[in-house]
Amino acid sequence: MANTAQSKKRARQNERRADINKMRRSRIRTFLRTVEEAIASGDKEAAAAALKAAQPELMRGVTKGIFHKNTASRKMSRLASRVKSLG
């Protein structure tokens, strides 16, 4: 349990940031899910459009500290190759 005023404030801030990070992570996962669904349906145009919308969201997650840069790059690369392989 936090004892000092500083540690109590830090606990409150951590709680608030955790909620914000959870919302951001959920939003990014939703964008990724739309790409996955478009790939599963076999619609190349929809998949490409969904990927184009998901890329800036993923990179925003990197700048906000939600994901590591290489993790986001790996996810984008793998999704892009799967979209490209649709024919």
C-alpha positions, -999 to +999 in steps of 0.1 A: +000+000+000+012+035-009+022+055+022+036+088+011+016+114-008+040+110-038+034+072-040-003+077-036-004+101-065+018+078-086-006+049-079-035+070-091-016+081-123-006+045-130-042+034-128-053+061-151-026+054-176-033+017-176-069+024-185-059+047-214-033+021-226-060-006-225-083+015-246-056+022-272-045-014-274-081-025-278-086+001-306-055-012-324-066-048-321-100-039-336-082-024-367-061-056-370-092-077-366-109-060-395-078-067-417-079-104-406-116-107-414-111-091-448-083-115-455-104-145-444-133-134-467-108-133-496-117-097-506-084-082-517-096-046-521-113-046-486-082-062-471-059-036-487-082-007-475-083-022-440-046-026-439-041+010-451-063+022-422-046-001-396-010+010-404-012+045-389-030+031-359-002+006-353+024+033-356+005+056-333+006+027-308+044+027-311+047+065-305+024+062-275+045+033-260+018+006-264+039-016-288+076-019-296+086-006-330+097-039-343+066-056-331+044-032-350+067-035-381+065-073-379+027-073-377+024-049-406+048-068-427+031-101-421-004-087-428+009-069-460+023-101-473-009-120-466-029-092-484-005-093-513-009-131-516-047-128-521-055-132-557 
